[in-house]
Amino acid sequence: MSIFPSLTGGRLIKALERVGSVVIRIKGSHHFLRHEDGRCTVVPVHGNESIGKGLFAQILRDCDLSREELQECL
């Protein structure tokens, strides 16, 4: 069992913005974020639906963040 809470797309975007990412564009329900050093990722925002564990892991890899670094921003 994971001690990490499930996150919605909106909550994940807010946490990534605290790390330095900025929403550069939105296409439908997909928000494209870019960090000032060039790292990019896409976060889907589908209401209150939580992000799956595989997609969540891919977003963390794209942003070059660990779970602990993201947890500090929540």
mmCIF file of the N, C-alpha and C atoms, coordinates in Angstrom:
data_MODEL
# 
_entry.id   MODEL 
# 
loop_
_atom_site.group_PDB 
_atom_site.id 
_atom_site.type_symbol 
_atom_site.label_atom_id 
_atom_site.label_alt_id 
_atom_site.label_comp_id 
_atom_site.label_asym_id 
_atom_site.label_entity_id 
_atom_site.label_seq_id 
_atom_site.pdbx_PDB_ins_code 
_atom_site.Cartn_x 
_atom_site.Cartn_y 
_atom_site.Cartn_z 
_atom_site.occupancy 
_atom_site.B_iso_or_equiv 
_atom_site.pdbx_formal_charge 
_atom_site.auth_seq_id 
_atom_site.auth_comp_id 
_atom_site.auth_asym_id 
_atom_site.auth_atom_id 
_atom_site.pdbx_PDB_model_num 
ATOM 1   N N  . MET A 1 1  ? 0.827   -1.181 0.000   1.00 0.00 ? 1  MET A N  1 
ATOM 2   C CA . MET A 1 1  ? 0.000   0.000  0.000   1.00 0.00 ? 1  MET A CA 1 
ATOM 3   C C  . MET A 1 1  ? 0.870   1.243  0.000   1.00 0.00 ? 1  MET A C  1 
ATOM 4   N N  . SER A 1 2  ? 0.533   2.182  -0.831  1.00 0.00 ? 2  SER A N  1 
ATOM 5   C CA . SER A 1 2  ? 1.307   3.412  -0.955  1.00 0.00 ? 2  SER A CA 1 
ATOM 6   C C  . SER A 1 2  ? 0.871   4.427  0.094   1.00 0.00 ? 2  SER A C  1 
ATOM 7   N N  . ILE A 1 3  ? 1.835   5.149  0.656   1.00 0.00 ? 3  ILE A N  1 
ATOM 8   C CA . ILE A 1 3  ? 1.489   6.184  1.620   1.00 0.00 ? 3  ILE A CA 1 
ATOM 9   C C  . ILE A 1 3  ? 1.211   7.506  0.911   1.00 0.00 ? 3  ILE A C  1 
ATOM 10  N N  . PHE A 1 4  ? 1.412   7.514  -0.414  1.00 0.00 ? 4  PHE A N  1 
ATOM 11  C CA . PHE A 1 4  ? 1.206   8.729  -1.189  1.00 0.00 ? 4  PHE A CA 1 
ATOM 12  C C  . PHE A 1 4  ? -0.270  8.846  -1.536  1.00 0.00 ? 4  PHE A C  1 
ATOM 13  N N  . PRO A 1 5  ? -0.890  10.007 -1.326  1.00 0.00 ? 5  PRO A N  1 
ATOM 14  C CA . PRO A 1 5  ? -2.314  10.149 -1.624  1.00 0.00 ? 5  PRO A CA 1 
ATOM 15  C C  . PRO A 1 5  ? -2.572  10.179 -3.131  1.00 0.00 ? 5  PRO A C  1 
ATOM 16  N N  . SER A 1 6  ? -3.780  9.776  -3.522  1.00 0.00 ? 6  SER A N  1 
ATOM 17  C CA . SER A 1 6  ? -4.133  9.899  -4.933  1.00 0.00 ? 6  SER A CA 1 
ATOM 18  C C  . SER A 1 6  ? -4.400  11.372 -5.216  1.00 0.00 ? 6  SER A C  1 
ATOM 19  N N  . LEU A 1 7  ? -3.965  11.821 -6.370  1.00 0.00 ? 7  LEU A N  1 
ATOM 20  C CA . LEU A 1 7  ? -4.078  13.232 -6.721  1.00 0.00 ? 7  LEU A CA 1 
ATOM 21  C C  . LEU A 1 7  ? -4.964  13.406 -7.938  1.00 0.00 ? 7  LEU A C  1 
ATOM 22  N N  . THR A 1 8  ? -5.731  14.486 -7.952  1.00 0.00 ? 8  THR A N  1 
ATOM 23  C CA . THR A 1 8  ? -6.471  14.859 -9.144  1.00 0.00 ? 8  THR A CA 1 
ATOM 24  C C  . THR A 1 8  ? -5.538  15.671 -10.022 1.00 0.00 ? 8  THR A C  1 
ATOM 25  N N  . GLY A 1 9  ? -5.918  15.875 -11.267 1.00 0.00 ? 9  GLY A N  1 
ATOM 26  C CA . GLY A 1 9  ? -5.089  16.642 -12.192 1.00 0.00 ? 9  GLY A CA 1 
ATOM 27  C C  . GLY A 1 9  ? -4.888  18.069 -11.722 1.00 0.00 ? 9  GLY A C  1 
ATOM 28  N N  . GLY A 1 10 ? -5.937  18.716 -11.236 1.00 0.00 ? 10 GLY A N  1 
ATOM 29  C CA . GLY A 1 10 ? -5.833  20.099 -10.775 1.00 0.00 ? 10 GLY A CA 1 
ATOM 30  C C  . GLY A 1 10 ? -4.892  20.251 -9.593  1.00 0.00 ? 10 GLY A C  1 
ATOM 31  N N  . ARG A 1 11 ? -4.968  19.310 -8.661  1.00 0.00 ? 11 ARG A N  1 
ATOM 32  C CA . ARG A 1 11 ? -4.096  19.377 -7.478  1.00 0.00 ? 11 ARG A CA 1 
ATOM 33  C C  . ARG A 1 11 ? -2.636  19.125 -7.868  1.00 0.00 ? 11 ARG A C  1 
ATOM 34  N N  . LEU A 1 12 ? -2.419  18.223 -8.810  1.00 0.00 ? 12 LEU A N  1 
ATOM 35  C CA . LEU A 1 12 ? -1.065  17.945 -9.281  1.00 0.00 ? 12 LEU A CA 1 
ATOM 36  C C  . LEU A 1 12 ? -0.481  19.155 -10.001 1.00 0.00 ? 12 LEU A C  1 
ATOM 37  N N  . ILE A 1 13 ? -1.293  19.853 -10.784 1.00 0.00 ? 13 ILE A N  1 
ATOM 38  C CA . ILE A 1 13 ? -0.820  21.051 -11.478 1.00 0.00 ? 13 ILE A CA 1 
ATOM 39  C C  . ILE A 1 13 ? -0.408  22.119 -10.481 1.00 0.00 ? 13 ILE A C  1 
ATOM 40  N N  . LYS A 1 14 ? -1.197  22.315 -9.426  1.00 0.00 ? 14 LYS A N  1 
ATOM 41  C CA . LYS A 1 14 ? -0.854  23.309 -8.403  1.00 0.00 ? 14 LYS A CA 1 
ATOM 42  C C  . LYS A 1 14 ? 0.479   22.975 -7.734  1.00 0.00 ? 14 LYS A C  1 
ATOM 43  N N  . ALA A 1 15 ? 0.717   21.684 -7.468  1.00 0.00 ? 15 ALA A N  1 
ATOM 44  C CA . ALA A 1 15 ? 1.975   21.269 -6.852  1.00 0.00 ? 15 ALA A CA 1 
ATOM 45  C C  . ALA A 1 15 ? 3.148   21.495 -7.806  1.00 0.00 ? 15 ALA A C  1 
ATOM 46  N N  . LEU A 1 16 ? 2.952   21.190 -9.087  1.00 0.00 ? 16 LEU A N  1 
ATOM 47  C CA . LEU A 1 16 ? 4.025   21.392 -10.065 1.00 0.00 ? 16 LEU A CA 1 
ATOM 48  C C  . LEU A 1 16 ? 4.319   22.875 -10.271 1.00 0.00 ? 16 LEU A C  1 
ATOM 49  N N  . GLU A 1 17 ? 3.306   23.719 -10.155 1.00 0.00 ? 17 GLU A N  1 
ATOM 50  C CA . GLU A 1 17 ? 3.535   25.161 -10.274 1.00 0.00 ? 17 GLU A CA 1 
ATOM 51  C C  . GLU A 1 17 ? 4.371   25.684 -9.117  1.00 0.00 ? 17 GLU A C  1 
ATOM 52  N N  . ARG A 1 18 ? 4.233   25.087 -7.937  1.00 0.00 ? 18 ARG A N  1 
ATOM 53  C CA . ARG A 1 18 ? 5.057   25.488 -6.792  1.00 0.00 ? 18 ARG A CA 1 
ATOM 54  C C  . ARG A 1 18 ? 6.528   25.126 -6.998  1.00 0.00 ? 18 ARG A C  1 
ATOM 55  N N  . VAL A 1 19 ? 6.768   24.116 -7.830  1.00 0.00 ? 19 VAL A N  1 
ATOM 56  C CA . VAL A 1 19 ? 8.132   23.689 -8.122  1.00 0.00 ? 19 VAL A CA 1 
ATOM 57  C C  . VAL A 1 19 ? 8.759   24.556 -9.211  1.00 0.00 ? 19 VAL A C  1 
ATOM 58  N N  . GLY A 1 20 ? 7.933   25.284 -9.956  1.00 0.00 ? 20 GLY A N  1 
ATOM 59  C CA . GLY A 1 20 ? 8.468   26.165 -10.985 1.00 0.00 ? 20 GLY A CA 1 
ATOM 60  C C  . GLY A 1 20 ? 7.926   25.928 -12.374 1.00 0.00 ? 20 GLY A C  1 
ATOM 61  N N  . SER A 1 21 ? 7.004   24.985 -12.528 1.00 0.00 ? 21 SER A N  1 
ATOM 62  C CA . SER A 1 21 ? 6.400   24.734 -13.835 1.00 0.00 ? 21 SER A CA 1 
ATOM 63  C C  . SER A 1 21 ? 5.292   25.738 -14.099 1.00 0.00 ? 21 SER A C  1 
ATOM 64  N N  . VAL A 1 22 ? 5.054   26.005 -15.378 1.00 0.00 ? 22 VAL A N  1 
ATOM 65  C CA . VAL A 1 22 ? 4.030   26.960 -15.796 1.00 0.00 ? 22 VAL A CA 1 
ATOM 66  C C  . VAL A 1 22 ? 3.173   26.299 -16.873 1.00 0.00 ? 22 VAL A C  1 
ATOM 67  N N  . VAL A 1 23 ? 1.856   26.498 -16.794 1.00 0.00 ? 23 VAL A N  1 
ATOM 68  C CA . VAL A 1 23 ? 0.964   25.989 -17.835 1.00 0.00 ? 23 VAL A CA 1 
ATOM 69  C C  . VAL A 1 23 ? 1.181   26.854 -19.072 1.00 0.00 ? 23 VAL A C  1 
ATOM 70  N N  . ILE A 1 24 ? 1.644   26.224 -20.164 1.00 0.00 ? 24 ILE A N  1 
ATOM 71  C CA . ILE A 1 24 ? 1.922   26.997 -21.373 1.00 0.00 ? 24 ILE A CA 1 
ATOM 72  C C  . ILE A 1 24 ? 0.751   26.969 -22.341 1.00 0.00 ? 24 ILE A C  1 
ATOM 73  N N  . ARG A 1 25 ? -0.059  25.879 -22.291 1.00 0.00 ? 25 ARG A N  1 
ATOM 74  C CA . ARG A 1 25 ? -1.244  25.833 -23.137 1.00 0.00 ? 25 ARG A CA 1 
ATOM 75  C C  . ARG A 1 25 ? -2.161  24.731 -22.639 1.00 0.00 ? 25 ARG A C  1 
ATOM 76  N N  . ILE A 1 26 ? -3.397  24.805 -23.080 1.00 0.00 ? 26 ILE A N  1 
ATOM 77  C CA . ILE A 1 26 ? -4.405  23.810 -22.728 1.00 0.00 ? 26 ILE A CA 1 
ATOM 78  C C  . ILE A 1 26 ? -5.091  23.383 -24.019 1.00 0.00 ? 26 ILE A C  1 
ATOM 79  N N  . LYS A 1 27 ? -5.185  22.087 -24.225 1.00 0.00 ? 27 LYS A N  1 
ATOM 80  C CA . LYS A 1 27 ? -5.897  21.559 -25.386 1.00 0.00 ? 27 LYS A CA 1 
ATOM 81  C C  . LYS A 1 27 ? -6.897  20.535 -24.864 1.00 0.00 ? 27 LYS A C  1 
ATOM 82  N N  . GLY A 1 28 ? -8.157  20.931 -24.857 1.00 0.00 ? 28 GLY A N  1 
ATOM 83  C CA . GLY A 1 28 ? -9.188  20.071 -24.281 1.00 0.00 ? 28 GLY A CA 1 
ATOM 84  C C  . GLY A 1 28 ? -9.004  19.983 -22.788 1.00 0.00 ? 28 GLY A C  1 
ATOM 85  N N  . SER A 1 29 ? -8.829  18.776 -22.285 1.00 0.00 ? 29 SER A N  1 
ATOM 86  C CA . SER A 1 29 ? -8.631  18.590 -20.851 1.00 0.00 ? 29 SER A CA 1 
ATOM 87  C C  . SER A 1 29 ? -7.162  18.376 -20.493 1.00 0.00 ? 29 SER A C  1 
ATOM 88  N N  . HIS A 1 30 ? -6.269  18.519 -21.468 1.00 0.00 ? 30 HIS A N  1 
ATOM 89  C CA . HIS A 1 30 ? -4.849  18.283 -21.234 1.00 0.00 ? 30 HIS A CA 1 
ATOM 90  C C  . HIS A 1 30 ? -4.110  19.608 -21.060 1.00 0.00 ? 30 HIS A C  1 
ATOM 91  N N  . HIS A 1 31 ? -3.438  19.733 -19.935 1.00 0.00 ? 31 HIS A N  1 
ATOM 92  C CA . HIS A 1 31 ? -2.680  20.939 -19.609 1.00 0.00 ? 31 HIS A CA 1 
ATOM 93  C C  . HIS A 1 31 ? -1.198  20.645 -19.846 1.00 0.00 ? 31 HIS A C  1 
ATOM 94  N N  . PHE A 1 32 ? -0.558  21.457 -20.675 1.00 0.00 ? 32 PHE A N  1 
ATOM 95  C CA . PHE A 1 32 ? 0.849   21.295 -21.006 1.00 0.00 ? 32 PHE A CA 1 
ATOM 96  C C  . PHE A 1 32 ? 1.657   22.225 -20.115 1.00 0.00 ? 32 PHE A C  1 
ATOM 97  N N  . LEU A 1 33 ? 2.581   21.659 -19.359 1.00 0.00 ? 33 LEU A N  1 
ATOM 98  C CA . LEU A 1 33 ? 3.393   22.441 -18.432 1.00 0.00 ? 33 LEU A CA 1 
ATOM 99  C C  . LEU A 1 33 ? 4.847   22.405 -18.855 1.00 0.00 ? 33 LEU A C  1 
ATOM 100 N N  . ARG A 1 34 ? 5.546   23.525 -18.632 1.00 0.00 ? 34 ARG A N  1 
ATOM 101 C CA . ARG A 1 34 ? 6.971   23.606 -18.923 1.00 0.00 ? 34 ARG A CA 1 
ATOM 102 C C  . ARG A 1 34 ? 7.662   24.257 -17.741 1.00 0.00 ? 34 ARG A C  1 
ATOM 103 N N  . HIS A 1 35 ? 8.793   23.687 -17.361 1.00 0.00 ? 35 HIS A N  1 
ATOM 104 C CA . HIS A 1 35 ? 9.627   24.245 -16.303 1.00 0.00 ? 35 HIS A CA 1 
ATOM 105 C C  . HIS A 1 35 ? 10.582  25.245 -16.935 1.00 0.00 ? 35 HIS A C  1 
ATOM 106 N N  . GLU A 1 36 ? 11.096  26.165 -16.151 1.00 0.00 ? 36 GLU A N  1 
ATOM 107 C CA . GLU A 1 36 ? 11.985  27.200 -16.695 1.00 0.00 ? 36 GLU A CA 1 
ATOM 108 C C  . GLU A 1 36 ? 13.265  26.630 -17.301 1.00 0.00 ? 36 GLU A C  1 
ATOM 109 N N  . ASP A 1 37 ? 13.656  25.413 -16.901 1.00 0.00 ? 37 ASP A N  1 
ATOM 110 C CA . ASP A 1 37 ? 14.858  24.816 -17.485 1.00 0.00 ? 37 ASP A CA 1 
ATOM 111 C C  . ASP A 1 37 ? 14.559  23.931 -18.701 1.00 0.00 ? 37 ASP A C  1 
ATOM 112 N N  . GLY A 1 38 ? 13.284  23.888 -19.132 1.00 0.00 ? 38 GLY A N  1 
ATOM 113 C CA . GLY A 1 38 ? 12.946  23.188 -20.359 1.00 0.00 ? 38 GLY A CA 1 
ATOM 114 C C  . GLY A 1 38 ? 12.198  21.880 -20.201 1.00 0.00 ? 38 GLY A C  1 
ATOM 115 N N  . ARG A 1 39 ? 12.110  21.344 -19.006 1.00 0.00 ? 39 ARG A N  1 
ATOM 116 C CA . ARG A 1 39 ? 11.381  20.092 -18.810 1.00 0.00 ? 39 ARG A CA 1 
ATOM 117 C C  . ARG A 1 39 ? 9.903   20.309 -19.097 1.00 0.00 ? 39 ARG A C  1 
ATOM 118 N N  . CYS A 1 40 ? 9.265   19.360 -19.784 1.00 0.00 ? 40 CYS A N  1 
ATOM 119 C CA . CYS A 1 40 ? 7.853   19.482 -20.154 1.00 0.00 ? 40 CYS A CA 1 
ATOM 120 C C  . CYS A 1 40 ? 7.094   18.233 -19.744 1.00 0.00 ? 40 CYS A C  1 
ATOM 121 N N  . THR A 1 41 ? 5.793   18.404 -19.489 1.00 0.00 ? 41 THR A N  1 
ATOM 122 C CA . THR A 1 41 ? 4.913   17.279 -19.222 1.00 0.00 ? 41 THR A CA 1 
ATOM 123 C C  . THR A 1 41 ? 3.483   17.678 -19.546 1.00 0.00 ? 41 THR A C  1 
ATOM 124 N N  . VAL A 1 42 ? 2.617   16.684 -19.613 1.00 0.00 ? 42 VAL A N  1 
ATOM 125 C CA . VAL A 1 42 ? 1.199   16.892 -19.878 1.00 0.00 ? 42 VAL A CA 1 
ATOM 126 C C  . VAL A 1 42 ? 0.411   16.273 -18.731 1.00 0.00 ? 42 VAL A C  1 
ATOM 127 N N  . VAL A 1 43 ? -0.540  17.035 -18.182 1.00 0.00 ? 43 VAL A N  1 
ATOM 128 C CA . VAL A 1 43 ? -1.375  16.557 -17.081 1.00 0.00 ? 43 VAL A CA 1 
ATOM 129 C C  . VAL A 1 43 ? -2.837  16.628 -17.515 1.00 0.00 ? 43 VAL A C  1 
ATOM 130 N N  . PRO A 1 44 ? -3.550  15.491 -17.518 1.00 0.00 ? 44 PRO A N  1 
ATOM 131 C CA . PRO A 1 44 ? -4.971  15.529 -17.849 1.00 0.00 ? 44 PRO A CA 1 
ATOM 132 C C  . PRO A 1 44 ? -5.791  15.970 -16.638 1.00 0.00 ? 44 PRO A C  1 
ATOM 133 N N  . VAL A 1 45 ? -6.776  16.816 -16.871 1.00 0.00 ? 45 VAL A N  1 
ATOM 134 C CA . VAL A 1 45 ? -7.664  17.264 -15.798 1.00 0.00 ? 45 VAL A CA 1 
ATOM 135 C C  . VAL A 1 45 ? -9.074  16.822 -16.181 1.00 0.00 ? 45 VAL A C  1 
ATOM 136 N N  . HIS A 1 46 ? -9.533  15.754 -15.548 1.00 0.00 ? 46 HIS A N  1 
ATOM 137 C CA . HIS A 1 46 ? -10.851 15.198 -15.839 1.00 0.00 ? 46 HIS A CA 1 
ATOM 138 C C  . HIS A 1 46 ? -11.704 15.273 -14.577 1.00 0.00 ? 46 HIS A C  1 
ATOM 139 N N  . GLY A 1 47 ? -12.093 16.475 -14.191 1.00 0.00 ? 47 GLY A N  1 
ATOM 140 C CA . GLY A 1 47 ? -12.935 16.662 -13.010 1.00 0.00 ? 47 GLY A CA 1 
ATOM 141 C C  . GLY A 1 47 ? -12.238 16.194 -11.750 1.00 0.00 ? 47 GLY A C  1 
ATOM 142 N N  . ASN A 1 48 ? -12.917 15.355 -10.980 1.00 0.00 ? 48 ASN A N  1 
ATOM 143 C CA . ASN A 1 48 ? -12.354 14.850 -9.723  1.00 0.00 ? 48 ASN A CA 1 
ATOM 144 C C  . ASN A 1 48 ? -11.717 13.483 -9.878  1.00 0.00 ? 48 ASN A C  1 
ATOM 145 N N  . GLU A 1 49 ? -11.474 13.068 -11.107 1.00 0.00 ? 49 GLU A N  1 
ATOM 146 C CA . GLU A 1 49 ? -10.850 11.770 -11.349 1.00 0.00 ? 49 GLU A CA 1 
ATOM 147 C C  . GLU A 1 49 ? -9.377  11.838 -10.979 1.00 0.00 ? 49 GLU A C  1 
ATOM 148 N N  . SER A 1 50 ? -8.896  10.839 -10.263 1.00 0.00 ? 50 SER A N  1 
ATOM 149 C CA . SER A 1 50 ? -7.498  10.854 -9.834  1.00 0.00 ? 50 SER A CA 1 
ATOM 150 C C  . SER A 1 50 ? -6.581  10.343 -10.938 1.00 0.00 ? 50 SER A C  1 
ATOM 151 N N  . ILE A 1 51 ? -5.326  10.750 -10.860 1.00 0.00 ? 51 ILE A N  1 
ATOM 152 C CA . ILE A 1 51 ? -4.300  10.340 -11.820 1.00 0.00 ? 51 ILE A CA 1 
ATOM 153 C C  . ILE A 1 51 ? -3.880  8.909  -11.490 1.00 0.00 ? 51 ILE A C  1 
ATOM 154 N N  . GLY A 1 52 ? -3.815  8.056  -12.492 1.00 0.00 ? 52 GLY A N  1 
ATOM 155 C CA . GLY A 1 52 ? -3.389  6.674  -12.286 1.00 0.00 ? 52 GLY A CA 1 
ATOM 156 C C  . GLY A 1 52 ? -1.918  6.591  -11.909 1.00 0.00 ? 52 GLY A C  1 
ATOM 157 N N  . LYS A 1 53 ? -1.535  5.472  -11.295 1.00 0.00 ? 53 LYS A N  1 
ATOM 158 C CA . LYS A 1 53 ? -0.163  5.351  -10.796 1.00 0.00 ? 53 LYS A CA 1 
ATOM 159 C C  . LYS A 1 53 ? 0.870   5.322  -11.913 1.00 0.00 ? 53 LYS A C  1 
ATOM 160 N N  . GLY A 1 54 ? 0.550   4.733  -13.067 1.00 0.00 ? 54 GLY A N  1 
ATOM 161 C CA . GLY A 1 54 ? 1.493   4.702  -14.183 1.00 0.00 ? 54 GLY A CA 1 
ATOM 162 C C  . GLY A 1 54 ? 1.707   6.078  -14.784 1.00 0.00 ? 54 GLY A C  1 
ATOM 163 N N  . LEU A 1 55 ? 0.623   6.812  -14.999 1.00 0.00 ? 55 LEU A N  1 
ATOM 164 C CA . LEU A 1 55 ? 0.721   8.170  -15.532 1.00 0.00 ? 55 LEU A CA 1 
ATOM 165 C C  . LEU A 1 55 ? 1.409   9.091  -14.529 1.00 0.00 ? 55 LEU A C  1 
ATOM 166 N N  . PHE A 1 56 ? 1.101   8.902  -13.247 1.00 0.00 ? 56 PHE A N  1 
ATOM 167 C CA . PHE A 1 56 ? 1.732   9.706  -12.205 1.00 0.00 ? 56 PHE A CA 1 
ATOM 168 C C  . PHE A 1 56 ? 3.249   9.497  -12.210 1.00 0.00 ? 56 PHE A C  1 
ATOM 169 N N  . ALA A 1 57 ? 3.685   8.256  -12.354 1.00 0.00 ? 57 ALA A N  1 
ATOM 170 C CA . ALA A 1 57 ? 5.116   7.951  -12.399 1.00 0.00 ? 57 ALA A CA 1 
ATOM 171 C C  . ALA A 1 57 ? 5.764   8.592  -13.630 1.00 0.00 ? 57 ALA A C  1 
ATOM 172 N N  . GLN A 1 58 ? 5.059   8.575  -14.776 1.00 0.00 ? 58 GLN A N  1 
ATOM 173 C CA . GLN A 1 58 ? 5.596   9.185  -15.994 1.00 0.00 ? 58 GLN A CA 1 
ATOM 174 C C  . GLN A 1 58 ? 5.722   10.695 -15.838 1.00 0.00 ? 58 GLN A C  1 
ATOM 175 N N  . ILE A 1 59 ? 4.749   11.337 -15.212 1.00 0.00 ? 59 ILE A N  1 
ATOM 176 C CA . ILE A 1 59 ? 4.805   12.783 -14.990 1.00 0.00 ? 59 ILE A CA 1 
ATOM 177 C C  . ILE A 1 59 ? 5.985   13.133 -14.088 1.00 0.00 ? 59 ILE A C  1 
ATOM 178 N N  . LEU A 1 60 ? 6.224   12.337 -13.058 1.00 0.00 ? 60 LEU A N  1 
ATOM 179 C CA . LEU A 1 60 ? 7.371   12.590 -12.172 1.00 0.00 ? 60 LEU A CA 1 
ATOM 180 C C  . LEU A 1 60 ? 8.682   12.432 -12.928 1.00 0.00 ? 60 LEU A C  1 
ATOM 181 N N  . ARG A 1 61 ? 8.769   11.427 -13.821 1.00 0.00 ? 61 ARG A N  1 
ATOM 182 C CA . ARG A 1 61 ? 9.986   11.252 -14.627 1.00 0.00 ? 61 ARG A CA 1 
ATOM 183 C C  . ARG A 1 61 ? 10.167  12.431 -15.574 1.00 0.00 ? 61 ARG A C  1 
ATOM 184 N N  . ASP A 1 62 ? 9.083   12.870 -16.205 1.00 0.00 ? 62 ASP A N  1 
ATOM 185 C CA . ASP A 1 62 ? 9.162   14.013 -17.121 1.00 0.00 ? 62 ASP A CA 1 
ATOM 186 C C  . ASP A 1 62 ? 9.661   15.265 -16.407 1.00 0.00 ? 62 ASP A C  1 
ATOM 187 N N  . CYS A 1 63 ? 9.205   15.454 -15.171 1.00 0.00 ? 63 CYS A N  1 
ATOM 188 C CA . CYS A 1 63 ? 9.567   16.655 -14.404 1.00 0.00 ? 63 CYS A CA 1 
ATOM 189 C C  . CYS A 1 63 ? 10.852  16.480 -13.622 1.00 0.00 ? 63 CYS A C  1 
ATOM 190 N N  . ASP A 1 64 ? 11.424  15.284 -13.650 1.00 0.00 ? 64 ASP A N  1 
ATOM 191 C CA . ASP A 1 64 ? 12.653  14.973 -12.926 1.00 0.00 ? 64 ASP A CA 1 
ATOM 192 C C  . ASP A 1 64 ? 12.489  15.264 -11.435 1.00 0.00 ? 64 ASP A C  1 
ATOM 193 N N  . LEU A 1 65 ? 11.385  14.769 -10.867 1.00 0.00 ? 65 LEU A N  1 
ATOM 194 C CA . LEU A 1 65 ? 11.077  14.944 -9.452  1.00 0.00 ? 65 LEU A CA 1 
ATOM 195 C C  . LEU A 1 65 ? 10.956  13.590 -8.775  1.00 0.00 ? 65 LEU A C  1 
ATOM 196 N N  . SER A 1 66 ? 11.250  13.553 -7.501  1.00 0.00 ? 66 SER A N  1 
ATOM 197 C CA . SER A 1 66 ? 10.993  12.360 -6.714  1.00 0.00 ? 66 SER A CA 1 
ATOM 198 C C  . SER A 1 66 ? 9.657   12.539 -6.000  1.00 0.00 ? 66 SER A C  1 
ATOM 199 N N  . ARG A 1 67 ? 9.133   11.451 -5.480  1.00 0.00 ? 67 ARG A N  1 
ATOM 200 C CA . ARG A 1 67 ? 7.870   11.533 -4.739  1.00 0.00 ? 67 ARG A CA 1 
ATOM 201 C C  . ARG A 1 67 ? 8.009   12.433 -3.514  1.00 0.00 ? 67 ARG A C  1 
ATOM 202 N N  . GLU A 1 68 ? 9.170   12.371 -2.874  1.00 0.00 ? 68 GLU A N  1 
ATOM 203 C CA . GLU A 1 68 ? 9.395   13.188 -1.679  1.00 0.00 ? 68 GLU A CA 1 
ATOM 204 C C  . GLU A 1 68 ? 9.409   14.675 -2.009  1.00 0.00 ? 68 GLU A C  1 
ATOM 205 N N  . GLU A 1 69 ? 10.038  15.038 -3.127  1.00 0.00 ? 69 GLU A N  1 
ATOM 206 C CA . GLU A 1 69 ? 10.065  16.449 -3.535  1.00 0.00 ? 69 GLU A CA 1 
ATOM 207 C C  . GLU A 1 69 ? 8.667   16.956 -3.850  1.00 0.00 ? 69 GLU A C  1 
ATOM 208 N N  . LEU A 1 70 ? 7.854   16.125 -4.484  1.00 0.00 ? 70 LEU A N  1 
ATOM 209 C CA . LEU A 1 70 ? 6.493   16.537 -4.802  1.00 0.00 ? 70 LEU A CA 1 
ATOM 210 C C  . LEU A 1 70 ? 5.642   16.611 -3.535  1.00 0.00 ? 70 LEU A C  1 
ATOM 211 N N  . GLN A 1 71 ? 5.846   15.666 -2.630  1.00 0.00 ? 71 GLN A N  1 
ATOM 212 C CA . GLN A 1 71 ? 5.064   15.659 -1.383  1.00 0.00 ? 71 GLN A CA 1 
ATOM 213 C C  . GLN A 1 71 ? 5.300   16.935 -0.576  1.00 0.00 ? 71 GLN A C  1 
ATOM 214 N N  . GLU A 1 72 ? 6.499   17.497 -0.629  1.00 0.00 ? 72 GLU A N  1 
ATOM 215 C CA . GLU A 1 72 ? 6.789   18.732 0.089   1.00 0.00 ? 72 GLU A CA 1 
ATOM 216 C C  . GLU A 1 72 ? 5.974   19.894 -0.469  1.00 0.00 ? 72 GLU A C  1 
ATOM 217 N N  . CYS A 1 73 ? 5.602   19.828 -1.742  1.00 0.00 ? 73 CYS A N  1 
ATOM 218 C CA . CYS A 1 73 ? 4.862   20.913 -2.391  1.00 0.00 ? 73 CYS A CA 1 
ATOM 219 C C  . CYS A 1 73 ? 3.360   20.802 -2.219  1.00 0.00 ? 73 CYS A C  1 
ATOM 220 N N  . LEU A 1 74 ? 2.878   19.680 -1.676  1.00 0.00 ? 74 LEU A N  1 
ATOM 221 C CA . LEU A 1 74 ? 1.427   19.506 -1.516  1.00 0.00 ? 74 LEU A CA 1 
ATOM 222 C C  . LEU A 1 74 ? 0.889   20.212 -0.312  1.00 0.00 ? 74 LEU A C  1 
# 
